[in-house]
Amino acid sequence: METEKTKEHRDRVLVYFAHPTPHKSRINSAMLQSLEGLEDVTVRKLYDLYPDFHIDIKLEQRLLVEHNVIVWQHPFYWYSAPPLLKEWIDLVLEHGFAFGHEGNALKGKKVLTVTTTGGRQEAYREDGRNNFTMRQLLAPYEQTVNQCKMTYLPPFIVHGSLLIDEEHIRKAATDYRKIIVSLRDKIFSNNELKEHMYMNNLLDQAV
Amino acid sequence: MHDQSFFFQALVYLTAAVISVPIAKRLGFGSVLGYLVAGIIIGPFVLGLIGEEGEDVMHFAEFGVVMMLFLIGLELRPSLLWQMRRSIFGLGGLQLVVTTVLIGAVALAFRQTTNEALAIGLILALSSTAMILQTLVERGQIKTSAGQASFSVLLMQDIAVIPILALLPLLASEIHGAGAAGHHDEAVRTFAGIAIEGWFKVGLILVVITGIVLVGRFLSRYIFRFIAQTGLREIFTATALLLIVAIAVVMDLVGLSPALGAFLAGVVLADNEYRHELEANIEPFKGLLLGLFFLAVGASIDFNLLVDQPGLILALLAILIGVKFIVLFLLGRAFGLRGGQGMLFSLVLAQGGEFAFVLISYSMQNQVLSPEASGILLIVVALSMASTPLLLLLNEKVIRPLMEDSSNEQTADVIDDGETPVIIAGFGRFGVVVGRLLIANGFTATVLDDNPDNIQVLRKFGFKVYYGDATRSNLLHAAGCDTAKALVIAVDDMSKALKIADLVQRDYPHLELIGRAVSKQHAYEYLKRGITNYEHETFSASLHVGIKTLEKLGFNPYQAHRAAKIFRHHNKAIEKELFKHYEEDEKKYLSESMRFADELEELLKSEKHQSIHEYDTAWDNTSRREEAAEVAQQNNDEGQKRI
């Protein structure tokens, strides 16, 4: 069915799901579920894999090398990701592997932040309740990615998570799947990706 | 020939059972039917291998019914009854009453007396507990709404048997006065004598019942414990049998039915910690004796009647099934059973039951029914039982496909009936901690332990603990392995633990095993069986002590914690390696000389090869500082150059 040639037109996507309490999650779990069955998409649920935070660094590094697009999906707790993702970043992105003079293993790959937050988009502005835009608040992740010689894609964000209804959760899930498939199948051009602040804005061009 | 007649009889009965029951089960007819058919075949109308002694055998085998009632009482939990009260008393009660009335009315139409009609109505309103439950369990339907409803109706019927048994002798009429003198004559005269010696008899009955309750509630615990401490399996079995026989004898003396007494005793012992062991011991006897009973019943079916009046009997059969079906269907509807579930419910309960056989003979002996009526009823009931599998087949092949379009899938809901999902085998120091964790998180567990002393203490603290040897498959079954999600092996003896593991893997392959390993070899034996969820019983504790020690030697708490984590994962890796050696050369490990010292040597040797001295490189700045220094040096040099 798939020839080797068509496979080259695909990127391999590695999705990291960092949620400490998936049994209490409405949006994030629905979104993750929508990725079931996708070829060339690997899902790793960090808290399931490493409940004792004992990250298998070598394994993680090997997986990173084998994929082209890395996704960090998590709820936005206090303008940041849950602790285990930070632990993963600290430990896996080693000097000499991901950064530093000899650290070129991840060069050219792409990283996508996918997150859900209570605040509405309007709140995330300099004159808004949260005083900063989402891109500004995600700066640590963006800079981490830069430092590792990768590209930080515009993030996919679900705002208004506290009051969201079932219909919109389903929409977020299907949109998420569309984005992942589009990234996998290399639908977006580099320029398109550079232009936008939010991945959400690229949904029209998505598959 | 009569000297050997006991063994000859036993040969006949056993052969008949052994041949016909497996065949019946294969054909999907259930064991009861198999026994009946076997009885018919060896009875006077086919092979003629048994004759009048069939009557005696039936009396003897009635004891199986007594045991069955004891076991039913044992299963009855007042709290369960309360939970299902609407179903049991509402649906079940109505089924009984309405069916009795309707069938009684039909009996009146057939020119029976009121007393007879009532008796017939009551007897035929009952369904076959054994057949129905077996059928539902076999088809995996027991947890559906139809299954639950059936269970409630059957429970109500089981409860109702007791008052019915008490009521029947009172329906005796002089018409049938010239019946055969069975040992139940005593009962009749005693009851009839109530009017005369009334109060004395009533007083005696109350004393006996109170006695049973008191002994059951208070003394039995100590008696069982005393017996259990001998550690002799057979003595406990003997005690259980003694219990039932004693009750039967006492009840007989007072003129009450032994079945009633046994039921009462069962209820009183229902939350006794030795309950599961009692069940496990009595069950096989009950099974055999009931089988014998049905054999005898089959042999006593009068086929002359069928030949003489085929029309009448078939008509009665149709009426019985028809009336029951309609009543069940309408009541089922009223209580929320729709579509396919309603159909299943109505069909599976629309027959006469094994209690009918007991009650019919009982009635005949008590001059409630005429021998002719009894004979006809026996055949009708037997035929109705035979028809159930056929009806269900009809349901599956014809009716259900027709209803498939309009039926809603949702009626086949899975209902949680409050069974515990976890069994813990062994409740000493190890098992207790698992149990406490589960309880702290809202789960209950069924616990099995064979130390009577442990049980005393633990029950005081409210644990659901049962006495028994978890290496016996009877007990495992009674504990609910069929429906449990996991079984924790927490016993402190390796061979016991492995026996349990083997039993469970053989009989309940879908049941997850989580094990305590008391030694390295134990761990390997688990791995050999494909059990990977196990923990060495002291490893974690020792590791934690090691952490504290590291801290005293200057490690930060988190540093020590991480060191232990690394070590734990490392240890798992070594174990896998050593397991390969074990698989290759088990004898080396099994020999007596493989003691602690050797094990230690093996461990340390492999650690040498697997570089345990892994430096914890997390958050380690060394290479970054080196690189920064290099860069700074280069910048310096370039700066120097330019100058």
Interface residues (C-beta under 8 A of the other chain):
Chain A: D52 H54 D90 L91 E94 H95 G96 G100 H101
Chain B: K565 I566 H569 T617 A618 W619 S623 R624 E627
